[in-house]
């Protein structure tokens, strides 16, 4: 796509979002979609505002909590993010993504036991969730449970998921007995 076409497309999408923000969004889904647009633009504060509007209308809307948690984490508000992921899970206990996202924030805080628990719950809900396997493998590595880390990396590869190359290299250093 040429640069001019891309710029025009982004401009038109921006106008669409501006139209929504001027009062056209009516349902929680509309506000979440608007928030997603802001999030994709890197405008996390605006995204948070839109997700909050969705929750003002429907305080049980799990996806709005999950998305707002992601935006809060991007802004560095890890406590707020964990709170939102917890609300997403409370409203939809089968949301593997919310467990994975909360696990990621726990890992950022160095709370690897909690992270491993959340990644494991995500995997229990969605057994082929490659990202959760990779993330759990990183958490296992950080707790020096190298065999478990290696098993999760191998499972991620089996599922054709993205494996953190740094993790693979580090696991090779700690044990050359089995390949990854």
Secondary structure by P-SEA (a helix, b strand, c coil): ccaaaaaaaaaaaaaaaaaaaacccccaaaaaaaaaaaaaacaaaaaaaaaaaaaaaccccaaaaaaaaaaaaaacaaaaaaaaaaaaaaaccccaaaaaaaaaaaaaacaaaaaaaaaaaaaaacccaaaaaaaaaaaaaaacaaaaaaaaaaaaaaacccccaaaaaaaaaacccccc
